[in-house]
Amino acid sequence: MDISIILALAGGLGLFLYGMRIMSDSIEKVAGAKLRGILERLTTNRFMGILVGMIFTAAIQSSSACTVMVVSFVNSGLMTLTQAAGIIFGANIGTTVTALLVSFKLEKAAPVILLVGVLVVMFCKKQRISRWGEVIIGFGVLFMGLSTMSGAMAGMKDSPAVLHMFESLQSPFLAVILGAALTAIIQSSSVTVSIMVLLANQGLLSMDIGMYIILGCNIGACTSAILASLNGKKDAKRAAAIHLIFNVIGTVVVFVIFTFGVHGIVEALTMVAGNNMGRVVAYAHTLIKIFQVIIMLPFIKGIVKLTYLLIPGDDRKVGYRDSYQLKYIGEKVLLNPATAVVEAIKELDRMASLADENLNRAMNALMTLEPEEIEEVHAVEKNIDFLSHAITHYLVKINQTTLPIEDLKNIGALFHVVNDIERIGDHAENIADAAEHRIETGVGFSKEAQKELGEMLNMVNTILRFSFEMFVKSTEDHVEDILNLEEAIDEKERELQQKHIERLSNNECSPESGALFSDIVSGLERVADHAVNIAFSNSYGEAG
């Protein structure tokens, strides 16, 4: 075979892979946050999960990206394995769209598509529109690569060595192995099947054996999810196992059916496709996937249970009080740009729970003067400091990746939230220091002062609860409550400071206890201010 044909094939494949990468990444950037939201919310039952997985994968042109995202969701506890199974089933159907598009020979329009994309990127100043231009460029580059490969394959028909190579492939089992190996290397069944479409169009591929290669592509497509799950938790590994089990069992069933009548199936598809052999490949790919989903759908729960047999045991649960450990992010958790911010928010919520609990522990220690509780406050504060540094490092890391536009807008706000939570922890430690000072000096608080501090703490606890909920859930349900509480806490602080002055004037308390009381009231008011910052952090992110 002429070296020029090999170079053209290599160049065309490179363009095809690069175009698909540009298109998939650009779609994730421009619509990744919305697509992620759809995945989170619309997977309440297996049928909806299949539909969402199918649409999601068709949109981003990559079942690998979809399954890796699902594995990441499961790893973070955002999705159950049953929900993941439905999406994975749907992704297997959605991935057939690429080959269907290729079979309709859109490569002739590739230069025009590419030009449109370039013009959009060059002349549109709005980032979102420019990103859509990148999607169009990726689409154009993809089909330019197809055009190059198609031209090279036309020359392959004149090579006896090439024809002999394809003719010598007669074993169905070896065909499955070949399809699996090629797909595992390329990391995309869409690409492998698209190449088969081009081969079939040039008459280089026997359709009977091509059907078995398609089956192999199904198994090879599991590689990305398996690799992504290796450093994840057991449930992440189980999600990847669901993908593998689905494809292995589905392949075995269809293999047996093909053994009894693959030629008849090819003839039927040829009639439907109007003798267009490329479309026969694309149609076969789609029908195989649909058939596999239909036969496997009743057994979703059984497949999930099987993953627990294959991957037994549970991960050691990391509670929100566990010292110096990350639960949702870190080295042992896979990094997926599309879900990175969601995982960071969950880790921040865990850090916030620590700070909130520590504030109440410190206030309790201030009254009871229990040394063990004071020590616990200082120990937990060290854990909060660890989380602050670790989460900040993670945010810096993900800020350098291809995050979705919506997440990119909010990433700056997350840095501020880390700081606000860390400052709440500092205020808790200040109160613990005040408790130590009381033990050392014997300074006391009147019952009235203790009651007033308790009332203010209850108000602060309420605003913290509303603020964390508003931040984590991105809801505006508590906006009025938070604004009213902030005003009430400010007023409460002024009121308590005035009462403190009156007690001092009436010699009802010592100057030292009065100063301590004043500092704690001021600290609680500042905690409320940090709570407000957290509640409205998303607004600041959009502004920035």
Buried (B, 14 or more C-beta within 10 A) or exposed (E): BEEEBEEBBEBBBBBBBBBBBBBBBBBBBBBBBEBBEBBBEBBEEBEBBBBBBBBBBBBBBBBBBBBBBBBBBBBBEBBBBBBBBBBBBBBBBBBBBBBBBBBEBBBEBBEEBBEBBBEBBEEBEEEEEBBBBBBBBBBBBBBBBBBBBBBBBBBBEEBEEBBEEBEEBEEBEBBBBBBBBBBBEBBBBBBBBBBBBBBBBBEBBBBBBBBBBBBBBBBBBBBBBBBBBEBBBBBBBBBBBBBBBBBEBBBEBBBEEBEEEBEEBBBEBBEEBEEBBBBBBBBBBBBBBBBBBEEBBEBBEEBBEBBBEEBEEEEEEBEBBBEEBBBBBBEEBBBBBBBBBBBBBBBBBBBBBBBBBBBBBBBBBBEEEBEEBBEBBBEBBEBBBBBBEBBBEBBEEBBEEEBBBBBBBBBBBBBBBBBBBBBBBBBBBBBBBBBBBBEEEEBEBEEEBBEBBEEBBEBBBBBBBBBBBBBBEEEEEBBEBBBEBBEBBEEBBEEBBEBBEEBBEEEBBBEBBBBBBBBBBBBBBBBBBBBBBBBBBBEBBEEE
